[in-house]
Amino acid sequence: MKAYKTEIYLNAKQIYKVTNTIGVCRFLYNAFISYNKELYAKEARFFGGMEFDKYVNNELSIEKPWIKDVSSKARKKSIMNADTAFRKFFKGESKFPRFKKKNRQDVKVYFPKNNKTDLEVERHRIKVPTLGWVSLKEKGYIPTNSLVTSCTVEETAGRFFISVLVKEEVELVHEVLNEEGLGIDLGLKDFAILSDKRIFKNINKSIRIKKLERKLKREQRSLSRKYEHYKKLTKTDGEAKANQRKNLNKNIQRIQKLHLRLTNIRNAYQAYVIREVMKTKPLFITLENLNIKSMMKNKHLSRIIANQKFYQFKTNLKHTCRKLGVELREVDKFYPSSKLCSKCQTKKLKLSLSERNFICNACGHTLDRDENAAINLKQAKKYTILT
């Protein structure tokens, strides 16, 4: 099973259907959480997703008839998603489920394949249940000769995206790998330093990102001023309040577009780094298990660390390594990669962050701090195999 995600173009009727369905799905997800929260506080029991779906069909939809204006499969999927979130919480796998907000745009509409003619794919369009034919932005991206089982539609910054799940027959190709491995040291000064002396710079320091971040800061200040002005308007002045709300929504969408642009640039750069790393066809790749949660507690560096997206990079690299048959290794977070000498393996007792060059006290070996750490990761003997 493989997922393909691309942007789609909708007409006015289709936009109305999707936004309406997203609103109902968000309402049902939040209703399930609030209902179970009250029930658990009173009776210490949990109301399952299937039971709540029956309650919605038989009782809640009578009180609120607009619930049945949208696809029943999409409604049920949002309820079952909330059910899964609750079960993960009780198992200790995640935190207590949070209410979904409209401005976060994290609700996806689920469309399964009901009929044989549903989810037919042509070069430039796809047939989505209840929406009909939808134009694709990337023509020929989704394979036309494969079986599409389901799809989800989401809205981000005024743009609509479709993610389709495709069943494909894939032939495994075993590539000839080099005998040499690779160590990757992730950092803040530079994004990735490799043991073969390649360095990938921190894209967040580039002019393009800094310009967008400055623009984002201005838009956020503008939105804050609009909110303060909106609060001061009297309740009787309904027309002025309605106009102010329109301006607020426009400002919110501008901020969402900037966030999406920044995310796309960072994701594209990470994909480029992974491609360049895999071009050498290493026998194995070794990473360090970074304690991101503790690193984020530093208020001076938390934003910079979050923008680097280390966890996402590791997840994408793991997927690529599994696909190409490369062994991905991970050393323990207490492994002293920066303090060890890559030549004689002597451990340095003290090494401050200001020391950018590693100088061994035993053999006098001098090397860049991050490059030394990358070589030590490559030479590590104790590790966990991720792929």
C-alpha positions as CSV (number, residue, x, y, z in Angstrom):
1,M,0.0,0.0,0.0
2,K,1.4,3.4,-1.0
3,A,0.0,6.9,-0.4
4,Y,0.1,9.7,-2.9
5,K,-0.7,13.3,-1.9
6,T,-1.3,16.2,-4.3
7,E,-3.2,19.4,-4.6
8,I,-6.7,19.5,-6.2
9,Y,-8.8,22.2,-7.8
10,L,-12.5,22.3,-6.7
11,N,-15.4,24.2,-8.0
12,A,-17.8,26.3,-5.7
13,K,-20.2,23.3,-5.0
14,Q,-17.4,21.0,-4.2
15,I,-15.7,23.5,-1.9
16,Y,-19.0,24.0,0.0
17,K,-19.4,20.2,0.4
18,V,-15.8,19.7,1.6
19,T,-15.9,22.6,4.1
20,N,-19.3,21.6,5.4
21,T,-18.1,18.0,5.9
22,I,-15.0,19.1,7.6
23,G,-17.1,21.3,10.0
24,V,-19.4,18.3,10.9
25,C,-16.5,15.9,11.4
26,R,-14.8,18.4,13.7
27,F,-18.0,18.9,15.6
28,L,-18.5,15.1,16.1
29,Y,-14.9,14.6,17.1
30,N,-15.2,17.3,19.8
31,A,-18.6,16.0,20.9
32,F,-17.2,12.5,21.4
33,I,-14.4,13.8,23.6
34,S,-16.7,16.1,25.7
35,Y,-19.3,13.3,26.1
36,N,-16.7,10.8,27.3
37,K,-15.0,13.3,29.5
38,E,-18.3,13.9,31.4
39,L,-19.2,10.2,31.4
40,Y,-15.8,9.2,32.8
41,A,-15.9,11.8,35.5
42,K,-19.4,10.6,36.7
43,E,-19.3,6.8,36.1
44,A,-15.6,6.0,35.4
45,R,-16.5,4.3,32.1
46,F,-15.8,4.9,28.4
47,F,-18.4,5.2,25.6
48,G,-17.1,3.4,22.4
49,G,-17.1,4.8,18.9
50,M,-19.7,2.3,17.6
51,E,-22.1,3.2,20.4
52,F,-21.6,6.9,19.9
53,D,-22.2,6.5,16.2
54,K,-25.6,4.9,17.0
55,Y,-26.4,7.8,19.4
56,V,-25.5,10.3,16.7
57,N,-27.8,8.6,14.1
58,N,-30.8,8.0,16.4
59,E,-30.7,11.0,18.8
60,L,-28.2,13.8,18.1
61,S,-29.1,14.0,14.4
62,I,-32.7,14.7,15.3
63,E,-31.7,17.6,17.5
64,K,-29.2,18.8,14.9
65,P,-30.5,17.7,11.4
66,W,-27.5,19.3,9.6
67,I,-25.3,16.4,10.7
68,K,-26.9,14.2,8.1
69,D,-26.2,16.6,5.3
70,V,-22.7,15.1,4.9
71,S,-21.3,11.6,4.1
72,S,-22.1,9.0,6.8
73,K,-18.7,7.3,6.2
74,A,-16.9,10.5,6.8
75,R,-18.9,11.1,10.0
76,K,-18.2,7.6,11.3
77,K,-14.5,7.8,10.5
78,S,-14.1,11.0,12.6
79,I,-15.9,9.3,15.5
80,M,-13.6,6.2,15.2
81,N,-10.5,8.5,15.1
82,A,-11.6,10.1,18.4
83,D,-12.2,6.5,19.8
84,T,-8.7,5.5,18.8
85,A,-7.3,8.7,20.4
86,F,-9.0,7.7,23.7
87,R,-7.8,4.1,23.6
88,K,-4.2,5.3,23.0
89,F,-4.6,7.6,26.0
90,F,-5.8,4.7,28.3
91,K,-2.9,2.5,27.1
92,G,-0.4,5.3,28.0
93,E,0.7,5.7,24.3
94,S,-0.3,9.3,24.0
95,K,-1.7,12.3,25.9
96,F,-5.4,13.0,26.6
97,P,-7.1,13.9,23.2
98,R,-7.5,17.6,22.5
99,F,-10.4,19.4,20.9
100,K,-9.9,20.2,17.3
101,K,-10.0,23.9,16.4
102,K,-11.1,25.5,13.2
103,N,-8.0,27.6,12.6
104,R,-5.6,24.6,13.1
105,Q,-7.1,22.9,10.0
106,D,-6.2,19.4,11.2
107,V,-9.4,17.7,10.2
108,K,-9.4,15.4,7.2
109,V,-12.4,14.1,5.3
110,Y,-12.4,10.4,4.6
111,F,-13.9,9.0,1.4
112,P,-13.9,5.2,1.0
113,K,-14.6,3.3,-2.2
114,N,-18.3,2.5,-2.2
115,N,-18.9,1.6,-5.9
116,K,-16.8,0.3,-8.7
117,T,-16.8,3.6,-10.5
118,D,-15.6,5.5,-7.4
119,L,-11.9,6.7,-7.1
120,E,-11.2,6.2,-10.9
121,V,-8.0,7.9,-11.8
122,E,-7.2,9.6,-15.1
123,R,-4.1,11.5,-15.9
124,H,-5.5,14.9,-15.0
125,R,-8.5,14.1,-12.6
126,I,-9.9,11.7,-10.0
127,K,-13.5,10.7,-9.2
128,V,-14.1,11.2,-5.5
129,P,-17.3,9.8,-3.9
130,T,-20.0,12.5,-3.3
131,L,-17.8,15.2,-5.0
132,G,-17.5,13.7,-8.5
133,W,-14.6,14.4,-10.9
134,V,-11.9,16.6,-9.3
135,S,-9.0,18.2,-11.2
136,L,-5.4,17.3,-10.1
137,K,-2.7,19.9,-10.0
138,E,0.1,17.3,-10.7
139,K,-1.0,15.6,-13.9
140,G,0.2,11.9,-14.1
141,Y,1.4,11.8,-10.5
142,I,-1.1,9.3,-9.3
143,P,-0.8,6.0,-11.3
144,T,-3.8,5.3,-13.4
145,N,-3.3,1.5,-13.7
146,S,-3.3,0.9,-9.9
147,L,-6.2,0.1,-7.5
148,V,-7.2,3.0,-5.3
149,T,-8.9,1.8,-2.0
150,S,-9.7,5.1,-0.2
151,C,-8.8,8.8,0.0
152,T,-8.8,11.8,2.4
153,V,-9.4,15.4,1.5
154,E,-8.1,18.3,3.6
155,E,-7.9,22.1,3.5
156,T,-4.7,24.0,4.3
157,A,-4.4,27.8,3.9
158,G,-7.3,28.0,1.5
159,R,-5.9,25.1,-0.7
160,F,-7.3,21.6,-0.9
161,F,-5.2,18.4,-0.9
162,I,-6.1,14.8,-1.6
163,S,-4.2,11.8,-0.3
164,V,-5.1,8.5,-2.0
165,L,-4.1,5.0,-0.8
166,V,-3.1,2.8,-3.7
167,K,-2.5,-0.9,-3.8
168,E,0.6,-1.6,-6.0
169,E,2.7,-4.5,-7.0
170,V,6.3,-3.5,-6.3
171,E,9.4,-5.4,-7.4
172,L,12.1,-5.3,-4.8
173,V,15.4,-4.1,-6.3
174,H,18.5,-5.1,-4.3
175,E,21.1,-2.4,-5.1
176,V,24.8,-3.1,-4.7
177,L,26.0,-1.1,-1.6
178,N,29.4,0.1,-0.8
179,E,31.5,-1.5,1.9
180,E,31.8,1.8,3.7
181,G,29.2,3.1,6.2
182,L,28.3,6.6,7.1
183,G,27.9,8.6,10.3
184,I,25.6,11.6,10.5
185,D,25.8,14.2,13.2
186,L,22.8,16.5,13.4
187,G,23.2,20.0,14.7
188,L,22.1,23.6,14.9
189,K,25.0,25.4,13.4
190,D,24.8,23.1,10.3
191,F,21.9,20.7,9.8
192,A,23.9,17.6,9.1
193,I,27.6,16.8,9.2
194,L,28.7,13.5,7.5
195,S,31.7,11.3,8.3
196,D,32.8,11.7,4.6
197,K,33.3,15.5,5.3
198,R,30.1,16.6,3.5
199,I,28.3,19.3,5.3
200,F,24.6,20.3,4.7
201,K,24.0,23.9,5.9
202,N,21.1,25.0,8.2
203,I,18.5,26.2,5.7
204,N,16.8,28.3,8.5
205,K,19.8,30.7,8.3
206,S,19.1,31.3,4.6
207,I,17.9,34.7,3.3
208,R,14.7,33.2,1.9
209,I,13.6,31.7,5.2
210,K,14.6,34.8,7.2
211,K,12.5,37.0,4.8
212,L,9.5,34.8,5.2
213,E,9.9,34.7,9.0
214,R,10.1,38.5,9.2
215,K,6.9,38.7,7.1
216,L,5.2,36.1,9.3
217,K,6.1,38.2,12.4
218,R,4.6,41.3,10.9
219,E,1.4,39.5,10.0
220,Q,1.1,38.0,13.5
221,R,1.5,41.5,15.1
222,S,-1.1,42.8,12.7
223,L,-3.5,40.0,13.7
224,S,-2.9,40.7,17.4
225,R,-3.8,44.4,16.9
226,K,-7.0,43.4,15.1
227,Y,-8.0,41.0,17.9
228,E,-7.5,43.8,20.5
229,H,-9.6,46.2,18.3
230,Y,-12.2,43.5,17.9
231,K,-12.6,43.1,21.6
232,K,-13.2,46.8,22.1
233,L,-16.1,47.0,19.6
234,T,-19.5,47.1,21.3
235,K,-22.0,44.3,20.9
236,T,-24.6,46.7,19.5
237,D,-22.3,47.7,16.6
238,G,-22.9,44.4,14.6
239,E,-22.0,45.7,11.2
240,A,-18.6,47.0,12.3
241,K,-18.0,43.8,14.1
242,A,-18.8,41.7,11.0
243,N,-16.4,43.8,8.8
244,Q,-13.7,43.4,11.5
245,R,-14.3,39.6,11.5
246,K,-13.7,39.5,7.7
247,N,-10.4,41.3,8.1
248,L,-9.4,38.9,10.9
249,N,-10.1,35.9,8.6
250,K,-8.1,37.4,5.8
251,N,-5.2,38.0,8.1
252,I,-5.4,34.4,9.5
253,Q,-5.3,33.0,6.0
254,R,-2.2,35.1,5.2
255,I,-0.5,33.6,8.2
256,Q,-1.5,30.1,7.3
257,K,-0.1,30.5,3.8
258,L,3.2,31.7,5.2
259,H,3.4,28.7,7.6
260,L,2.6,26.4,4.7
261,R,5.3,28.0,2.6
262,L,7.9,27.6,5.3
263,T,6.9,24.0,6.0
264,N,7.2,23.1,2.3
265,I,10.7,24.7,2.0
266,R,12.0,22.8,5.0
267,N,10.4,19.5,3.9
268,A,11.9,19.9,0.4
269,Y,15.4,20.6,1.9
270,Q,15.2,17.4,4.1
271,A,14.2,15.4,1.0
272,Y,17.2,16.8,-0.8
273,V,19.6,15.9,2.0
274,I,18.3,12.3,2.1
275,R,18.7,12.0,-1.7
276,E,22.3,13.2,-1.5
277,V,23.1,10.9,1.4
278,M,21.7,7.9,-0.4
279,K,23.6,8.6,-3.7
280,T,26.8,7.1,-2.2
281,K,24.9,3.9,-1.4
282,P,26.4,3.4,2.1
283,L,26.3,-0.1,3.8
284,F,24.9,1.4,6.9
285,I,24.0,4.8,8.4
286,T,24.5,5.7,12.1
287,L,22.6,8.4,13.9
288,E,22.5,9.6,17.5
289,N,19.4,9.3,19.6
290,L,18.8,12.9,20.4
291,N,16.8,13.8,23.5
292,I,14.6,16.4,21.8
293,K,12.2,16.8,24.8
294,S,15.0,17.9,27.1
295,M,16.6,20.1,24.4
296,M,13.2,21.9,23.9
297,K,13.3,23.0,27.5
298,N,16.0,25.6,26.6
299,K,13.9,28.7,26.0
300,H,16.7,30.3,23.9
301,L,17.1,27.4,21.5
302,S,13.6,25.7,21.5
303,R,12.3,27.5,18.4
304,I,15.5,26.8,16.4
305,I,15.4,23.1,17.5
306,A,11.8,22.8,16.5
307,N,12.5,24.3,13.0
308,Q,15.2,21.8,12.3
309,K,12.6,18.9,12.5
310,F,15.1,16.2,13.6
311,Y,12.4,13.6,14.3
312,Q,10.8,14.0,10.9
313,F,14.2,13.7,9.3
314,K,14.9,10.4,11.1
315,T,11.4,9.0,10.2
316,N,11.9,9.9,6.5
317,L,15.5,8.5,6.5
318,K,14.2,5.3,8.1
319,H,11.6,4.9,5.4
320,T,14.2,5.4,2.6
321,C,16.7,3.0,4.2
322,R,14.1,0.3,4.5
323,K,13.1,0.8,0.8
324,L,16.8,0.6,-0.4
325,G,18.0,-2.1,2.0
326,V,20.4,0.1,3.9
327,E,20.9,-0.6,7.6
328,L,20.0,2.3,9.8
329,R,21.7,2.3,13.2
330,E,21.1,4.5,16.3
331,V,23.5,4.9,19.2
332,D,22.4,5.7,22.8
333,K,21.8,9.3,23.7
334,F,24.6,9.0,26.3
335,Y,27.1,7.9,23.8
336,P,29.9,10.6,24.0
337,S,30.3,11.1,20.2
338,S,31.7,14.7,20.6
339,K,34.1,13.9,23.5
340,L,35.8,10.8,22.0
341,C,38.9,11.2,19.8
342,S,38.1,9.6,16.4
343,K,41.8,8.6,16.1
344,C,42.7,7.0,19.5
345,Q,39.3,6.8,21.1
346,T,40.4,8.7,24.2
347,K,37.6,10.4,26.0
348,K,37.9,14.1,26.9
349,L,36.4,14.9,30.3
350,K,35.4,18.4,29.6
351,L,34.2,20.0,26.3
352,S,32.3,23.2,26.3
353,L,30.0,24.3,23.5
354,S,32.2,27.2,22.6
355,E,35.0,24.8,21.6
356,R,34.3,24.2,17.9
357,N,37.6,22.3,17.3
358,F,38.3,19.0,19.1
359,I,41.9,18.7,20.3
360,C,42.8,15.3,21.8
361,N,44.9,15.6,25.0
362,A,46.5,12.1,24.4
363,C,47.6,12.1,20.8
364,G,47.1,15.8,19.9
365,H,44.7,15.0,17.0
366,T,42.8,18.1,15.9
367,L,39.6,18.1,14.0
368,D,36.3,20.0,13.7
369,R,34.1,19.1,16.6
370,D,31.0,18.0,14.5
371,E,33.1,16.1,11.9
372,N,34.8,14.2,14.8
373,A,31.4,13.3,16.2
374,A,30.2,12.0,12.8
375,I,33.3,9.8,12.5
376,N,32.8,8.4,16.0
377,L,29.1,7.6,15.1
378,K,30.4,5.7,12.1
379,Q,32.9,3.7,14.2
380,A,30.4,3.0,17.0
381,K,30.2,-0.6,18.1
382,K,27.2,-0.5,20.4
383,Y,24.0,0.5,18.6
384,T,20.3,-0.3,17.9
385,I,19.3,-1.4,14.4
386,L,16.2,0.5,13.3
387,T,15.8,-1.1,9.8
